[in-house]
């Protein structure tokens, strides 16, 4: 009942009210609108695959029970037609004739069944006089009554509605169904590539006593059982490195991470990531692995290293991929030589000329990275490894073996966004402690993304970690690179604000 004691049904739009009345009418007649089971002997896909070349107007003599959602319905006098669609998008025509189902069943079909309802149809598999593969019904039953009408196929849903009501998007839009099935294909390819190179998949905690492994603001929670604060993980890095110390020399995880930050076309507060570590590797060997992972995923979905985006544009992910230096790109962008040793005051002058709003909490390397993003990011369309990042923004990375102030870290850019990042890992526990103490000091000054001093992680490193290459890649962003979609379209159910 509503606030003024009128039945809720009276407040509903007409379509919803009529469908609820039909549901009530079915129950009154002893017909269950949501039965526990219905007859189903084959899928529509099975039927399509079995009868691929029937001649026109042929009766096979084969009786099957098929199910599907009604997405088209045409009712005439003695013969009714409907199109059934199942979850993968396969469709089949159903025909209902007076002489086969009888007057009562035909009348019920016309009056009780609406677009969007899910039904079971039992009958002979035939090809119609127009050559359409069909099931000619002997009987039918309702599998589930839809109380809401499907959207008009000629009036596309907005992106916001598609994201908010992905279940409807999957029903009506072939692309949504295709993208939902693309993700597991990519995941299967990633796991096969790792398996073929002797990597072991592990699971690490999502609830952590302290956050670490990335520069990001965490989500905070609380454990009643332990009476302590906990954090949703921002990265699995520190636990995966514990695995390497323990002798799992090639390790990976495909995981959910949570970062309490902004959302845009390439960022989501909850996202999937692939992270892997290879003992006796470095930033070069891990770059080779990353390229192989991505190229194998492209091959899995398109049979080629050239992928076709949703808008028809083709992107070539093949070959060796080019490399550029981060500081050389900055130098070209500002028209002066800039290195990792360039003073922050000089960087501030460049940033001001470029119109970059400077956060006073930024360290020198962070300002350099912001300048790079401003001058170079949008030009990095083809796959490009950006090599050599500042040490002061890379607290878990080994210092470059030749360039002072630079860490052996790369970022991989595709289509103007960062897809993956790789490192020669810092394995010296004494230097690692110094770096984490520096991070903690930044945190004390108000840097909400700074890491904490994780004593157990440092203890693990003190048992000796071999030279290691490490990599992190956003799975949702990999799908962006393969499809050209925004991140909210590559995540099946992205976080959205509640409706008003």
Residue, then its C-alpha position, 0 to 999 in steps of 0.5 A: x500500500x502507498x502512503x495514502x492507503x491506495x494499492x501500489x498497483x494503482x500508482x504504477x504506469x499502465x504497462x506495469x499495472x496491466x502486467x501485474x493484473x495478468x499475473x494475478x489472473x494467471x494465479x486465479x486460474x491455477x497457472x503458476x507464473x513462475x514455475x519451479x521448472x519447465x520442459x527443455x530438451x535442447x538450447x536454441x543454439x543446439x537447434x541452430x547448429x543441428x539444422x543448418x541446411x533445411x530446405x524450405x517447408x520441411x517437417x523434420x518429425x523431431x519433437x523438442x522442448x525449447x525455451x527463450x525470452x519473447x522479443x517479437x510477437x505477432x498474433x493473427x487469427x489462427x496462426x501466431x508467430x514469436x521470436x524466442x531469444x536465449x541468453x547468448x543471443x541465439x534466436x528461433x521462430x516459434x509458430x502457434x496454430x489453432x489446429x496444433x495447440x487448440x483454441x484455449x491455448x491459442x487464446x491464452x497465448x494471445x492474451x496472457x503473454x507479453x514481450x519479455x516473458x520467458x516461455x517453454x515451447x514443445x513442438x516439431x522442428x520445421x522450416x516454414x514456407x519462407x524457409x525460416x527454421x522454427x518450432x511448430x508448437x504442440x504446447x507451450x507454458x510460461x517459464x517466467x512472467x515479465x512485469x516490466x516491458x523491454x525498452x524499444x529497440x529503435x530507441x537506444x538506452x543511454x550509457x547511464x541506463x545501460x550501466x545502471x540496468x546491465x541486465x536489460x542491456x544484456x537482453x536487448x543489445x548484442x554488443x553487451x552480450x558479446x563484451x560480457x563473453x569477451x572477458x572470460x575469453x581474455x582471462x582464459x588466454x592470460x591464464x594459459x600464457x602464464x601456465x605455459x611459462x610456469x607461473x603459479x596462480x595464488x590468492x592473497x588477502x583483500x582485507x589487509x592490516x595496512x595498505x601498500x603496494x601502490x600509491x593510492x588512497x584506500x577504503x577503510x573498514x573495521x573488524x568487529x571480531x579483531x577490534x581493529x581497522x582494516x583496509x581493502x587492498x589497493x594492490x597485492x604486491x607485498x603479498x606476492x613478493x612474500x611468495x617469491x621470498x618463499x620460493x614461488x619464483x613465478x607467481x601471478x594473481x588476477x584480483x580485485x583492487x579498491x582505490x578510494x579515488x575519482x572515477x572517469x573513463x579509465x578509472x573505477x574505484x573497484x577494478x580488476x588487475x593482473x599482477x605477476x613476479x618473475x624471479x631472476x627477471x628484470x624490467x626487460x624480461x617482464x616487458x616481454x611477458x607483458x607484450x606476450x600476454x596482451x598479444x595472446x589475448x588479442x589473438x584469442x578474441x580476434x585471431x590476429x594481433x590486429x583488433x577491431x574496436x567497437x567504432x570500427x577502428x583497427x588497432x595493431x598490437x603486434x610487433x615489438x612496440x616502441x620505447x621512449x624515455x620519460x625524461x626525454x619526452x618531458x624535455x621535448x614537451x617543454x623545449x629544455x633538457x629535463x632530467x631526474x636531477x632537475x630541481x623542483x623549482x625549475x619543474x614548477x616554472x615549466x608546469x606553470x607555463x603549461x597551465x598545470x595546477x600544482x599541488x604543494x604536497x607533490x614531490x619532485x618526481x610526482x611533478x615530473x610525471x604530471x608534466x609528462x602526462x600533460x605534454x605526451x600522454x595523448x600522443x601515445x596511441x600505438x603501444x609504447x613503453x615509457x621507460x625510466x621513472x623518478x625514484x621518489x615516486x617508485x618506493x618499491x623499485x630498484x634504482x636504475x643501474x646507470x641513470x641517477x635519480x631514475x628507477x627501472x620502471x616502465x609504464x605501457x601506454x595504449x590509446x593514450x592511457x596507462x595499461x600496465x607498469x613494470x619494474x626491476x624490483x627493489x630487493x635490498x631490505x635495508x634500502x626498502x626500509x629507508x624508502x618506506x620510512x620516507x613514505x610514512x613521513x609523507x603520509x604524516x604530512x598529509x599525503x593520503x596515497x603514501x605507503x606505510x612501514x610494513x614490518x612483516x613485509x620487511x622481515x620477509x625481505x630480510x630472508x633474501x629475495x632473489x633479483x625479480x621483475x614485476x608487473x601490474x596490468x589493469x584487466x578492465x584497461x586491457x579490455x579497453x585496449x582490445x575494444x576501444x570502450x570506456x572502463x564502465x563498459x568493460x566492467x559488467x557491473x561498475x559502481x554507480x551512485x544510487x538513483x534518486 
